[in-house]
Amino acid sequence: MKPTDAYNIIYMIDGLGWGGAERLMIPILSALDRRRFNARVCVLQNKDGNPVANELREIGIPVDMLPIRYLRDLTAIPRISAYLQETQADLLHAQLEFATVLGGIAAKRLGIPSVTTLHTIPNDIEGLKGKLHFALENFILRNFINCIVSVSEEAQRFYLQTAKFSQSKSRVIYNGIDINKYSIASSERAKVLSEFGIPEHVTLLTTVAVLREPKGIQYMIRAMPKILRADSNIYYLVVGGGEYFENLQAEVKKLDLEKNVKFAGARKDIPSILSVSDLFVLPTLTEALPTVLAEAMAASLPIVASRVGGVPEMIQDGFNGKLIEPANPEALAATCLELLSDRQTLRQMGNAGRKIAEEKFNIKSQVRQLQDLYAQLILRKDLQ
């Protein structure tokens, strides 16, 4: 017997590094109604030391490690099945590839309802291994998962076409954030900026992202020489860690930009950094729905972002930011300079973004929709 009347929800995820899906676990599980749902996180791999695990434990969420290195691990499904039985799971919520594939099969075997959230839109699936993994995940989505949550309309359209699962078991639930965390106005601008070697009285462009090639930060770095020719008092701060750091660092050195382009590494104080920024830039090449844009909007920042994936569902061109075509340093430079030349428009865009964040990307709305979905599935209503 369960110790309480609350339902046991297992959140299974590939790793707990500083990626968008991983970071989202914190606000979601902070806002979850614990009178109705007991949450527990199961992580399958170690990603950068799994720093988000400590954040989750700090808010009282148990985190278990169930190491699985390969999808072809023959022990994976029996071990996950045993884990789900041991934790008396009422529902599995899978995040990312391994959790969706292996967790989805295990849950189906046990008759436990399952949800998966699709956080990405693949830009270019390379190699035989990548294509096989994508085909396998699509097969699992069609045949093993009870409900598929896409984080944007564009992501839902993509997967309905590629995975060909029934639209009746598909939902769109936008990512949410704790809006109040981004309401701060920093009174310590000089202190925050000095940590990165940036003077107080400058214009600061900021990108927050995991440092991977598809995030497109290399194109913003290539835009900086043109920006600096127009105004040498502009700095660019890149916040995040990842596999592409050395490539980006080499690009900065090649273009002699060490003075004006700074790397902050992975940070926990994103609200403070956004509060001292003047313009947020996301030059990404592919994106389902970047939570970081909701964070930037909540911080009342105007935004320059690529017109890809679910980004246009967040940025209304000319209203709360500007959309540009991806992989275009010239457009990045011209658009940033255009916005920075009109401070009144910048303020208006920032205020508009804050309002959109409050209306569309509030964590309370996201969690309310998830909780309704959990109850619906557990009680075997409509989605079977």
GUMIPA-53677 format. One record per residue: residue number from 1; x negated, y negated, z of N, C-alpha, C in turn; chain; residue in three letters. Coordinates in steps of 0.1 Angstrom, whole numbers. Each point is the difference from the previous one (the first is absolute). Layout:
N
NUM  X  Y  Z  X  Y  Z  X  Y  Z  A  ALA .
...
***
This chain:
384
1  -8  12  0  8  -12  0  -9  -13  0  A  MET .
2  5  -10  -7  -7  -13  0  2  -7  14  A  LYS .
3  -10  -7  5  1  -7  13  10  -11  0  A  PRO .
4  3  -6  -12  9  -11  -1  10  2  -11  A  THR .
5  10  -9  -1  9  1  -11  -5  -7  -13  A  ASP .
6  -11  -6  1  -6  -8  -11  -5  10  -10  A  ALA .
7  1  -3  -13  -5  8  -11  -15  -1  -1  A  TYR .
8  -7  11  -3  -15  0  -2  -3  -3  -14  A  ASN .
9  -7  -11  -3  -4  -3  -13  -15  1  -1  A  ILE .
10  -5  8  -10  -14  2  -2  -4  -9  -12  A  ILE .
11  -9  -9  2  -5  -8  -11  -14  6  -4  A  TYR .
12  0  6  -11  -12  7  -5  -6  -9  -11  A  MET .
13  -14  -2  1  -7  -9  -9  -13  6  -3  A  ILE .
14  -6  -3  -11  -13  5  -4  -11  -4  9  A  ASP .
15  -1  -13  3  -10  -6  9  5  -12  6  A  GLY .
16  -8  -6  9  4  -12  7  -11  -10  0  A  LEU .
17  -5  -3  -13  -9  -11  -2  8  -13  -1  A  GLY .
18  -6  -10  -6  7  -13  0  7  -3  -13  A  TRP .
19  5  10  -7  8  -2  -12  14  -5  4  A  GLY .
20  8  -4  -11  13  -6  3  10  9  6  A  GLY .
21  0  13  -5  10  9  6  -4  3  14  A  ALA .
22  -13  1  3  -4  3  13  3  -11  10  A  GLU .
23  -3  -12  -4  3  -12  9  14  -2  3  A  ARG .
24  9  4  -10  14  -1  2  6  8  11  A  LEU .
25  -7  11  3  4  9  11  2  -8  13  A  MET .
26  -9  -10  2  0  -7  13  13  -8  2  A  ILE .
27  4  -9  -9  12  -7  2  13  8  0  A  PRO .
28  0  11  -9  11  8  0  2  8  13  A  ILE .
29  -10  6  5  2  8  12  1  -9  13  A  LEU .
30  -5  -13  -1  3  -9  11  14  -4  1  A  SER .
31  7  -1  -12  14  -4  0  10  11  1  A  ALA .
32  -5  13  -2  9  11  1  8  1  13  A  LEU .
33  13  3  -1  8  2  13  -4  13  6  A  ASP .
34  -7  -1  11  -5  12  7  10  7  8  A  ARG .
35  12  -6  2  11  7  6  6  10  -9  A  ARG .
36  -1  -3  -13  6  9  -10  -10  10  -6  A  ARG .
37  -13  -5  -1  -10  8  -8  -13  1  8  A  PHE .
38  -5  12  2  -14  2  5  -9  1  -12  A  ASN .
39  -10  -9  -1  -9  0  -11  -13  6  4  A  ALA .
40  -6  7  -10  -13  6  2  -7  0  -14  A  ARG .
41  -13  -3  0  -7  -1  -13  -10  12  -1  A  VAL .
42  0  6  -12  -9  11  -3  -8  -5  -11  A  CYS .
43  -14  0  2  -9  -5  -11  -8  12  -5  A  VAL .
44  -2  1  -13  -6  11  -6  -14  -1  -4  A  LEU .
45  -5  -13  0  -14  -2  -4  -6  -12  8  A  GLN .
46  -13  0  0  -7  -11  7  -4  -11  -11  A  ASN .
47  6  -11  0  -3  -11  -9  -6  -12  8  A  LYS .
48  -13  -2  -2  -7  -11  6  2  0  15  A  ASP .
49  0  12  6  1  1  14  14  -1  6  A  GLY .
50  10  -1  -9  14  -1  4  3  -11  10  A  ASN .
51  -4  -12  -3  2  -11  10  14  -3  4  A  PRO .
52  10  3  -9  14  -3  3  5  9  11  A  VAL .
53  -7  12  2  5  9  10  -1  -6  14  A  ALA .
54  -11  -8  3  -1  -6  13  11  -11  1  A  ASN .
55  3  -7  -10  11  -10  0  13  7  4  A  GLU .
56  3  11  -6  12  7  3  1  5  14  A  LEU .
57  -11  6  5  0  4  14  2  -11  9  A  ARG .
58  -5  -12  -3  2  -11  9  14  -4  1  A  GLU .
59  9  3  -10  14  -3  2  8  12  4  A  ILE .
60  -7  10  5  6  12  6  5  11  -10  A  GLY .
61  -6  0  -12  3  10  -10  -10  11  0  A  ILE .
62  3  13  3  -10  11  0  -5  2  -15  A  PRO .
63  -12  2  -1  -7  3  -13  -7  13  1  A  VAL .
64  3  9  -9  -6  13  -1  -8  2  -13  A  ASP .
65  -11  7  1  -9  2  -11  2  15  -5  A  MET .
66  4  2  -12  1  13  -6  -8  0  -13  A  LEU .
67  -13  3  1  -10  -2  -11  3  9  -12  A  PRO .
68  2  -6  -12  2  7  -12  -8  -7  -11  A  ILE .
69  -10  7  -5  -9  -7  -9  4  1  -15  A  ARG .
70  7  11  -3  4  2  -14  14  4  -1  A  TYR .
71  7  -4  -11  13  5  -2  1  15  -2  A  LEU .
72  -11  6  -5  0  14  -2  -3  8  12  A  ARG .
73  -1  -6  12  -3  7  13  12  9  3  A  ASP .
74  -2  13  -1  10  10  2  6  0  14  A  LEU .
75  -8  -5  9  5  0  14  9  -13  3  A  THR .
76  0  -9  -9  6  -13  3  15  1  3  A  ALA .
77  8  6  -9  14  1  2  4  8  13  A  ILE .
78  -6  12  2  3  6  13  -3  -8  12  A  PRO .
79  -11  -7  0  -4  -9  11  10  -11  2  A  ARG .
80  4  -7  -11  9  -11  1  14  6  5  A  ILE .
81  4  11  -5  12  6  5  0  3  15  A  SER .
82  -11  6  4  -1  2  15  0  -13  8  A  ALA .
83  -6  -10  -5  0  -13  6  14  -6  1  A  TYR .
84  7  1  -11  14  -5  0  9  7  10  A  LEU .
85  -2  13  1  8  8  9  -4  -3  15  A  GLN .
86  -13  -2  2  -5  -3  14  5  -13  5  A  GLU .
87  1  -10  -9  4  -13  3  15  -2  0  A  THR .
88  7  11  -4  15  0  -1  5  -11  -9  A  GLN .
89  -6  -1  -11  3  -11  -10  14  1  -5  A  ALA .
90  7  -11  1  14  -1  -6  -1  -5  -14  A  ASP .
91  -11  -8  -3  -2  -5  -14  -14  -3  -2  A  LEU .
92  -5  2  -12  -13  -4  -5  0  -12  -9  A  LEU .
93  -8  -10  4  -1  -12  -9  -15  0  -5  A  HIS .
94  -2  4  -13  -13  1  -5  -4  -13  -7  A  ALA .
95  -13  -3  1  -6  -11  -7  -13  4  -7  A  GLN .
96  0  -2  -13  -12  2  -8  0  15  -5  A  LEU .
97  -10  3  -8  0  12  -8  0  13  7  A  GLU .
98  -10  2  9  -1  13  7  12  3  9  A  PHE .
99  4  -11  7  11  1  9  13  4  -7  A  ALA .
100  2  -6  -12  12  2  -8  0  14  -5  A  THR .
101  -11  5  -6  -1  13  -6  1  11  10  A  VAL .
102  -10  0  10  -1  11  9  11  -1  11  A  LEU .
103  3  -12  5  10  -2  10  14  3  -6  A  GLY .
104  2  -4  -13  13  2  -6  3  15  -2  A  GLY .
105  -10  8  -3  2  15  -2  3  6  14  A  ILE .
106  -8  -4  10  2  6  13  14  -4  6  A  ALA .
107  4  -12  -2  13  -4  5  11  7  -6  A  ALA .
108  -1  2  -14  10  8  -7  1  14  5  A  LYS .
109  -11  6  2  0  14  5  7  1  14  A  ARG .
110  -1  -10  8  6  0  13  14  -5  1  A  LEU .
111  5  -6  -12  13  -5  0  1  -14  7  A  GLY .
112  -12  -7  1  0  -13  6  1  -11  -10  A  ILE .
113  9  -9  1  1  -11  -10  -12  -8  -1  A  PRO .
114  -3  -5  -12  -12  -8  -3  2  -12  -8  A  SER .
115  -8  -10  3  0  -13  -7  -14  -2  -4  A  VAL .
116  -3  -6  -12  -13  -5  -3  1  -14  -5  A  THR .
117  -10  -8  3  0  -14  -4  -11  -1  -11  A  THR .
118  4  -5  -12  -10  -2  -11  -5  -15  1  A  LEU .
119  -13  -1  3  -6  -13  3  -7  -6  -13  A  HIS .
120  -3  9  -10  -8  -5  -11  6  3  -13  A  THR .
121  -5  -7  -10  3  3  -14  -13  3  -7  A  ILE .
122  -3  13  -3  -13  3  -7  -2  -8  -12  A  PRO .
123  -11  -6  -2  -3  -8  -11  -5  8  -12  A  ASN .
124  -10  9  3  -5  8  -10  -5  13  6  A  ASP .
125  7  11  -2  -4  13  6  -11  6  -8  A  ILE .
126  -12  1  5  -11  5  -7  -4  15  3  A  GLU .
127  -5  7  -10  -5  13  2  11  11  2  A  GLY .
128  -5  12  -2  10  11  2  5  2  14  A  LEU .
129  -9  -2  10  3  1  14  11  -10  3  A  LYS .
130  -2  -12  -4  10  -11  3  13  3  -6  A  GLY .
131  0  5  -12  13  3  -7  7  12  7  A  LYS .
132  -8  10  4  6  11  7  6  -4  13  A  LEU .
133  -7  -8  7  5  -5  13  13  -8  -1  A  HIS .
134  0  -8  -11  12  -9  -2  12  9  -4  A  PHE .
135  -2  10  -9  10  9  -4  6  8  12  A  ALA .
136  -10  5  9  5  7  12  8  -8  9  A  LEU .
137  -4  -13  2  7  -9  9  14  -2  -6  A  GLU .
138  1  -2  -13  13  -2  -6  9  12  1  A  ASN .
139  -6  12  -1  8  12  2  5  1  14  A  PHE .
140  -8  -3  10  5  0  14  11  -10  2  A  ILE .
141  -2  -12  -6  11  -11  2  13  5  -5  A  LEU .
142  0  7  -12  12  5  -6  7  11  8  A  ARG .
143  -8  9  6  5  13  4  -1  2  16  A  ASN .
144  -7  -8  7  -2  3  14  3  -12  9  A  PHE .
145  0  -12  -5  3  -12  9  14  -4  -1  A  ILE .
146  6  -2  12  15  -3  0  3  -15  -4  A  ASN .
147  -9  -9  4  2  -14  -4  -13  -7  -3  A  CYS .
148  0  -7  -11  -12  -7  -5  2  -15  2  A  ILE .
149  -9  -6  8  1  -15  2  -11  -6  -8  A  VAL .
150  4  -9  -9  -9  -9  -8  -1  -13  7  A  SER .
151  -11  -7  0  -2  -12  6  4  -12  -9  A  VAL .
152  3  3  -12  5  -11  -9  8  6  -11  A  SER .
153  8  -8  -7  8  4  -11  -9  5  -11  A  GLU .
154  -11  -6  -3  -9  4  -10  -6  14  3  A  GLU .
155  -3  2  12  -6  14  4  11  10  -2  A  ALA .
156  12  -3  4  11  10  -2  2  3  -15  A  GLN .
157  0  -10  -8  1  2  -15  -11  9  -5  A  ARG .
158  -12  -3  4  -12  8  -4  2  15  4  A  PHE .
159  4  3  12  0  14  4  13  7  -5  A  TYR .
160  10  -7  -2  12  6  -6  -3  5  -14  A  LEU .
161  -9  -8  -7  -3  4  -14  -11  11  0  A  GLN .
162  -9  0  10  -11  9  -1  3  13  8  A  THR .
163  6  -1  12  2  12  8  14  6  -3  A  ALA .
164  9  -8  -6  13  4  -5  8  7  11  A  LYS .
165  -1  -6  13  9  5  10  14  -7  -1  A  PHE .
166  9  6  7  14  -6  0  0  -14  6  A  SER .
167  7  -9  -7  1  -14  6  8  0  12  A  GLN .
168  8  10  2  9  1  12  -8  1  13  A  SER .
169  -12  6  -1  -8  1  12  -12  -10  1  A  LYS .
170  2  -11  -8  -10  -11  0  5  -12  6  A  SER .
171  -8  -7  8  3  -12  7  -11  -10  -2  A  ARG .
172  3  -13  -1  -10  -11  0  1  -7  14  A  VAL .
173  -11  0  7  0  -7  13  -13  -8  0  A  ILE .
174  1  -13  -1  -12  -9  0  -8  2  13  A  TYR .
175  -13  -1  -1  -9  0  12  4  -12  8  A  ASN .
176  -1  1  13  2  -11  9  -12  -3  9  A  GLY .
177  0  -12  6  -10  -4  9  6  -7  12  A  ILE .
178  -7  -1  11  4  -7  11  -2  -15  -3  A  ASP .
179  10  -7  -4  -1  -14  -5  -6  -9  11  A  ILE .
180  3  3  13  -4  -9  10  -15  -1  2  A  ASN .
181  -7  11  -4  -15  0  1  -7  -9  -9  A  LYS .
182  8  -5  -10  -6  -9  -10  5  -14  1  A  TYR .
183  6  -3  11  5  -14  2  -10  -9  7  A  SER .
184  -12  5  3  -10  -8  7  -6  -11  -9  A  ILE .
185  -3  -11  6  -8  -11  -7  -13  -1  8  A  ALA .
186  -11  4  -7  -12  0  8  -5  -13  4  A  SER .
187  -4  -2  13  -6  -12  5  -15  2  1  A  SER .
188  -5  11  -5  -14  3  1  -6  3  -14  A  GLU .
189  4  -8  -10  -5  2  -14  -15  1  0  A  ARG .
190  -7  -9  6  -14  0  0  -6  12  5  A  ALA .
191  6  5  11  -5  12  7  2  12  -9  A  LYS .
192  12  2  -6  3  11  -9  -10  0  -12  A  VAL .
193  -1  -11  -6  -8  -1  -12  -15  2  3  A  LEU .
194  -5  -5  11  -14  0  3  -5  14  1  A  SER .
195  9  10  4  -5  14  0  -4  5  -13  A  GLU .
196  6  -6  -11  -4  5  -13  -10  -10  -7  A  PHE .
197  -5  -9  7  -9  -10  -6  7  -10  -10  A  GLY .
198  12  -3  3  8  -9  -8  2  -13  7  A  ILE .
199  -3  -12  -5  2  -12  6  15  -3  2  A  PRO .
200  3  -9  10  14  -2  4  7  -8  -11  A  GLU .
201  -6  -10  -6  8  -9  -9  -3  5  -15  A  HIS .
202  6  12  -3  -1  5  -13  14  5  -4  A  VAL .
203  2  4  -13  12  6  -5  -3  15  0  A  THR .
204  8  8  6  -2  14  2  10  9  -8  A  LEU .
205  -5  7  -9  7  11  -8  -2  13  7  A  LEU .
206  10  8  2  -2  13  7  7  11  -7  A  THR .
207  -7  12  0  6  12  -4  -1  10  11  A  THR .
208  10  7  4  0  11  9  4  13  -7  A  VAL .
209  -10  10  -1  3  12  -7  -10  11  4  A  ALA .
210  3  12  -2  -10  11  0  -9  -2  -12  A  VAL .
211  -13  1  1  -9  -3  -11  -1  12  -9  A  LEU .
212  9  0  -10  0  10  -10  0  -7  -14  A  ARG .
213  -5  6  -10  0  -6  -13  13  -5  -5  A  GLU .
214  11  8  2  13  -5  -5  6  -12  7  A  PRO .
215  -6  -5  11  4  -12  6  -3  -12  -8  A  LYS .
216  -10  1  -9  -3  -11  -9  -8  -11  5  A  GLY .
217  -5  1  12  -8  -11  7  -12  -4  -9  A  ILE .
218  -5  9  -8  -11  -4  -8  3  -11  -10  A  GLN .
219  13  0  -4  4  -10  -9  1  -14  6  A  TYR .
220  4  0  13  0  -13  7  -14  -5  3  A  MET .
221  -9  9  3  -14  -4  1  -5  -6  -13  A  ILE .
222  4  6  -11  -5  -6  -13  7  -13  -3  A  ARG .
223  11  -3  7  7  -13  -2  -7  -11  8  A  ALA .
224  -7  4  10  -5  -10  9  -10  -10  -6  A  MET .
225  -9  4  -9  -9  -11  -6  8  -11  -6  A  PRO .
226  11  3  -8  8  -11  -6  7  -8  11  A  LYS .
227  5  6  11  6  -7  11  -10  -9  6  A  ILE .
228  -12  5  3  -10  -8  7  -5  -12  -9  A  LEU .
229  0  2  -13  -4  -11  -9  10  -12  2  A  ARG .
230  13  3  3  10  -10  2  -1  -6  14  A  ALA .
231  -3  9  10  0  -4  14  -9  9  8  A  ASP .
232  -12  -5  3  -10  8  7  4  3  15  A  SER .
233  11  -6  4  4  0  14  10  12  2  A  ASN .
234  1  9  -9  10  11  1  -8  13  4  A  ILE .
235  6  7  9  -6  13  4  10  11  -2  A  TYR .
236  -6  12  -2  9  12  -2  -4  10  10  A  TYR .
237  10  4  9  -2  10  10  7  13  -4  A  LEU .
238  -8  11  0  5  13  -3  1  8  13  A  VAL .
239  12  4  4  2  7  12  4  15  -3  A  VAL .
240  -8  9  6  3  14  -2  -13  8  -2  A  GLY .
241  1  13  2  -12  9  -3  4  10  -10  A  GLY .
242  -10  7  -5  4  11  -10  -12  3  -9  A  GLY .
243  3  10  -9  -11  6  -8  -6  -9  -10  A  GLU .
244  7  -11  -4  -4  -9  -10  -8  -12  5  A  TYR .
245  -3  0  13  -7  -12  6  -13  -3  -7  A  PHE .
246  -8  10  -2  -14  -3  -5  1  -5  -15  A  GLU .
247  10  5  -7  2  -5  -14  4  -15  0  A  ASN .
248  9  -4  10  4  -14  1  -12  -8  5  A  LEU .
249  -7  5  9  -12  -7  5  -10  -3  -11  A  GLN .
250  -2  10  -8  -10  -1  -12  6  -11  -9  A  ALA .
251  13  0  -3  6  -10  -9  -3  -14  6  A  GLU .
252  2  -2  13  -2  -13  6  -15  -4  -1  A  VAL .
253  -9  9  2  -14  -3  -1  -4  -4  -15  A  LYS .
254  5  8  -9  -3  -2  -14  5  -14  -5  A  LYS .
255  11  -5  6  5  -13  -4  -4  -11  9  A  LEU .
256  -9  3  10  -6  -10  9  11  -7  8  A  ASP .
257  9  8  6  11  -5  7  0  2  15  A  LEU .
258  -12  4  5  -1  4  14  5  -11  10  A  GLU .
259  -2  -13  -4  4  -11  9  15  -1  1  A  LYS .
260  7  2  -11  14  -3  0  10  12  0  A  ASN .
261  -6  12  -2  8  13  1  -4  8  12  A  VAL .
262  8  2  10  -3  7  12  8  13  2  A  LYS .
263  -6  10  6  7  13  2  2  1  16  A  PHE .
264  12  2  4  3  1  14  0  14  5  A  ALA .
265  1  10  -9  2  13  5  14  3  4  A  GLY .
266  2  12  5  14  4  5  2  -8  13  A  ALA .
267  12  -6  2  3  -8  11  13  3  6  A  ARG .
268  2  -2  13  13  2  7  7  -14  2  A  LYS .
269  -7  -11  -2  5  -13  2  5  -7  -12  A  ASP .
270  7  7  -9  5  -5  -13  8  -13  2  A  ILE .
271  10  0  10  8  -12  1  -9  -13  3  A  PRO .
272  -10  2  8  -9  -12  2  -7  -4  -12  A  SER .
273  -5  9  -8  -7  -3  -12  10  -7  -10  A  ILE .
274  12  6  -2  9  -7  -9  4  -14  5  A  LEU .
275  0  -2  13  4  -13  5  -10  -11  -3  A  SER .
276  -12  4  -4  -10  -11  -3  -3  0  -15  A  VAL .
277  8  8  -8  -2  0  -14  9  -10  -7  A  SER .
278  -3  -4  -12  7  -10  -8  8  7  -12  A  ASP .
279  -5  11  -5  6  6  -12  -3  15  1  A  LEU .
280  10  9  -2  -3  14  0  0  5  -14  A  PHE .
281  -10  8  -3  -2  6  -14  0  15  0  A  VAL .
282  8  6  -8  0  14  -2  -1  4  -14  A  LEU .
283  -12  2  -5  -3  3  -14  1  14  -4  A  PRO .
284  9  8  6  1  14  -1  4  4  -14  A  THR .
285  -4  13  -4  3  5  -13  12  9  0  A  LEU .
286  4  5  12  12  8  1  5  0  14  A  THR .
287  13  0  3  5  -1  13  15  3  0  A  GLU .
288  4  8  10  14  3  2  7  -11  7  A  ALA .
289  -4  -4  11  5  -11  8  -11  -4  11  A  LEU .
290  -8  -9  -3  -11  -3  9  5  -7  13  A  PRO .
291  -1  7  11  4  -6  13  -7  -12  3  A  THR .
292  -13  -1  -4  -8  -12  3  6  -13  -6  A  VAL .
293  8  1  -11  7  -12  -5  11  -4  10  A  LEU .
294  7  9  6  10  -3  10  -7  -7  12  A  ALA .
295  -12  5  4  -7  -7  10  -4  -14  -3  A  GLU .
296  -5  -2  -12  -4  -13  -5  12  -9  0  A  ALA .
297  11  5  -5  12  -9  0  5  -3  14  A  MET .
298  -1  9  9  4  -2  14  -9  -11  6  A  ALA .
299  -12  -1  -5  -10  -10  5  2  -13  -7  A  ALA .
300  10  -1  -9  3  -12  -7  -11  -4  -10  A  SER .
301  -6  10  -6  -10  -2  -10  5  1  -14  A  LEU .
302  -3  -10  -9  3  2  -14  -9  11  -5  A  PRO .
303  4  6  -11  -6  12  -5  -3  0  -15  A  ILE .
304  -12  5  -4  -3  3  -14  -1  15  -1  A  VAL .
305  7  7  -8  0  14  -1  2  5  -14  A  ALA .
306  -4  12  -2  1  7  -13  15  4  -3  A  SER .
307  4  -1  -12  14  4  -4  0  15  -3  A  ARG .
308  -1  8  11  0  14  -2  9  7  10  A  VAL .
309  5  12  -3  8  8  10  11  -8  6  A  GLY .
310  1  1  14  10  -6  7  -3  -14  4  A  GLY .
311  -11  -6  -4  -4  -14  4  11  -10  -4  A  VAL .
312  5  1  -12  11  -10  -4  12  1  8  A  PRO .
313  2  11  8  11  1  9  -2  -8  13  A  GLU .
314  -13  -5  2  -3  -7  11  -3  -15  -3  A  MET .
315  -7  -2  -12  -4  -13  -3  9  -5  -12  A  ILE .
316  7  -11  3  8  -7  -10  -9  -11  -7  A  GLN .
317  -4  3  -12  -10  -9  -7  4  -15  1  A  ASP .
318  -8  -8  6  3  -14  1  7  -4  12  A  GLY .
319  5  10  8  8  -3  12  -8  2  12  A  PHE .
320  -5  12  3  -8  3  11  -14  4  -4  A  ASN .
321  -3  -2  -12  -14  4  -5  0  0  -15  A  GLY .
322  -11  4  -6  -2  1  -14  -4  14  -4  A  LYS .
323  6  5  -11  -4  14  -5  -8  -2  -12  A  LEU .
324  -11  9  -1  -8  -1  -12  -2  15  -5  A  ILE .
325  -5  1  -12  -3  13  -5  -13  6  7  A  GLU .
326  -1  13  2  -11  5  7  -13  0  -8  A  PRO .
327  -11  2  7  -13  1  -6  -4  -12  -8  A  ALA .
328  3  -12  5  -1  -12  -8  -7  -11  9  A  ASN .
329  -13  -1  0  -7  -10  8  4  -14  -4  A  PRO .
330  1  -3  -13  4  -13  -4  13  -5  6  A  GLU .
331  10  9  -1  13  -3  5  0  -2  15  A  ALA .
332  -8  8  7  -1  -1  15  -6  -14  3  A  LEU .
333  -11  -4  -7  -6  -13  3  9  -11  -3  A  ALA .
334  6  0  -11  9  -11  -4  12  -1  9  A  ALA .
335  6  11  4  12  0  8  -3  -5  14  A  THR .
336  -11  5  6  -4  -5  13  -3  -15  0  A  CYS .
337  -7  -5  -10  -3  -14  0  12  -8  -3  A  LEU .
338  9  5  -8  13  -7  -2  8  -2  13  A  GLU .
339  1  11  8  7  -1  12  -7  -9  11  A  LEU .
340  -13  1  0  -7  -7  10  -1  -15  -2  A  LEU .
341  4  -4  -13  0  -14  -3  13  -7  4  A  SER .
342  9  8  5  13  -6  4  4  6  14  A  ASP .
343  -4  -7  11  2  5  13  15  0  4  A  ARG .
344  7  -9  -5  15  0  3  6  13  -5  A  GLN .
345  -3  4  -12  5  13  -6  -5  12  8  A  THR .
346  -12  -1  5  -5  11  8  8  2  12  A  LEU .
347  3  -11  7  9  0  12  14  5  -3  A  ARG .
348  5  -4  -11  14  4  -3  0  15  -3  A  GLN .
349  -10  5  -7  -1  14  -3  -2  9  12  A  MET .
350  -8  -5  9  -2  6  13  12  1  8  A  GLY .
351  8  -10  1  13  0  7  10  9  -6  A  ASN .
352  0  0  -14  9  9  -7  -3  15  3  A  ALA .
353  -13  3  0  -5  13  3  4  5  14  A  GLY .
354  -1  -9  9  3  4  14  15  4  1  A  ARG .
355  8  -8  -7  15  3  0  3  13  -7  A  LYS .
356  -7  3  -11  2  13  -6  -5  12  9  A  ILE .
357  -11  -2  6  -5  10  10  10  3  11  A  ALA .
358  6  -10  5  10  1  11  13  8  -5  A  GLU .
359  4  -3  -13  12  6  -5  -2  14  -6  A  GLU .
360  -12  3  -6  -1  12  -7  -10  10  6  A  LYS .
361  -9  -5  8  -11  9  4  -2  1  15  A  PHE .
362  11  -2  7  0  1  15  0  15  4  A  ASN .
363  -9  3  9  -1  14  5  13  5  6  A  ILE .
364  8  -9  6  12  5  6  10  6  -10  A  LYS .
365  0  -6  -12  9  5  -11  -5  13  -5  A  SER .
366  -13  1  -2  -6  13  -5  3  11  10  A  GLN .
367  -3  -2  13  2  10  9  14  4  2  A  VAL .
368  9  -10  -1  15  4  1  4  9  -11  A  ARG .
369  -5  -3  -12  3  9  -12  -6  14  2  A  GLN .
370  -12  1  5  -6  12  2  7  9  11  A  LEU .
371  4  -7  10  7  7  11  13  6  -5  A  GLN .
372  7  -8  -8  13  5  -5  -2  12  -9  A  ASP .
373  -11  -1  -8  -3  11  -9  -4  13  8  A  LEU .
374  -8  -2  10  -4  12  9  13  7  5  A  TYR .
375  9  -8  6  12  5  6  8  7  -11  A  ALA .
376  1  -6  -11  8  6  -12  -6  14  -3  A  GLN .
377  -13  1  -1  -6  12  -5  1  11  11  A  LEU .
378  -3  -4  13  1  10  11  14  5  1  A  ILE .
379  9  -8  -2  14  5  2  6  6  -13  A  LEU .
380  -10  1  -10  4  7  -13  11  -7  -7  A  ARG .
381  0  -13  -1  10  -7  -7  -5  -6  -13  A  LYS .
382  7  3  -11  -1  -7  -13  -13  4  -8  A  ASP .
383  -11  1  7  -13  1  -8  -4  14  -2  A  LEU .
384  8  10  3  -4  14  -2  3  5  -14  A  GLN .
***
